[in-house]
């Protein structure tokens, strides 16, 4: 378990699952192969398996204890979900709640849930099965969801999009419908969701701001406590090669150009203001200090405690 303290905020990393996320050259298609090869000495084995060209990643939650409250940043895939387009998520069963309990977090203890965006591996434990229904897992929590993503993935938003011709896109649309139905709408229906836009301040140390591109509502969570700074960046990056090549978006980004603009902007501030950079899916150390280097950035050092 990774744990570190930033000012007066305790940060804990709780993993739901770990494994191969797919070929690097598919996941980040515009990243030149020589970038992977030139950095294999530190990417392997924690972030990338060179022989198989497989990105190693995790699905996880960051637990923050701030101003006497418990905040969860993203909630993973969830158990028993129908995700036929994502075989590694389909029908997943893990002891996620047991892992939260191991760091002293019961469902009723959670005050705030942050969904950095509304993709299925960031909202799954928003809910749990109760008979034939899905109900909020964290009964006392306020769930913060980007309004732009709610509009995009709601049935009304999906219906307003042009009908997809590509079978893969049709499958993605169906999966998004499942995600919205089992992991988003039950929270809204329970009156526990806040659909925010522009910016949202959680407390004196934590604030959300938009970083669109991966999805329309993708966001980052900024932490400032004492002299310490951090930014939890969700899916702005899936692999450390995107620190080196910030113009390279993943194949999962809905607007790759906008994602690249957001990525560069957030990396620039992290480098210039010494913010700890905390992505959602890195398979090795979960946080890094970054610096400017050439036209991109580099890892100054990894942070695990």
C-alpha positions, 0 to 999 in steps of 0.5 A: 500500500502506498501512503503519503502525507501532503501538508495536513492531508493523508493520501492512500492508494487502494487497488481494485485490479492490476494487469495488462492494459493492452499493447503500448503502440495501440494504447498510445498510437501516436507515440513513436516506437523508439520512445518506448524502446529508448526508455525500456530500462525504467518503464519495464517491468512496472509500467511496460512489458517490452517483449509483449508490448503490454502496458501494465496498469492498475484500476484504483482509488485514491483515499484522501483524508482532509479537514476531518472528512474522507474523500474517494477519488474514482471508484474503479470497475465494481463487481458483477458489471456487464461490460462485454466490450471490456473483457477484463472488466466484464463480471469482475469480482474483487474484495475492493470493499475489504481493501478499503476496510483494511485502511480504515474506510467503511462505506458509511465513513465516506463523505465525498466521492469524486468521479474525475470522469464517467468512464466505467473504470472510474464509477463502478463502485459508486453503487452495489447490487441490492437484489435486482437494483443498484444502490449507492455504495456510500450512503452518506457521501456526496458524489461529484460528477462532471455535468458535461459527462453526465450530459454526454453519457445520459440516454438523452445525450447519447440519443442526440449523437449521430448513429454510429456506423462502426460496430466497435462504436456501437458496442462502446455506446451500448457499454456506456448505456450499461455504465450509466444505468448501473453506476451513475443514474442510481446515485442521481436518483438517490439525490446524492449526486452533484453535477458540477461545471466550471470549477468546484471547491470541496474544502479549503485544500481540495478543488476540482477543475475541468481538463476536457478531452479524454471525455467532455467532462474530464477533470483534475483534482488539485490539492494544496496544503501548507507548502505541498501541492498535488494534482490528481489527473485521472485519465489525462495519462495512461502510461508514463510515455505520455509525460515524455510525449504530451502531445500523444493521446490514448486511443480511449480519448474522445477528443485527442487534440483537446486531451493533448492541450489539457495534458500539456497545461496540467504538466506545465503547472505541475513542473513549474509549481512543483505539484506532485503528479498523480495519474489514475492507472500507472502500474508502478509508483502512483505519483511523480515529480515532473520537470520540463525537458526539451519539448516535453517533460521528464520524471524527476523522481517517483513518490511512494511515501 
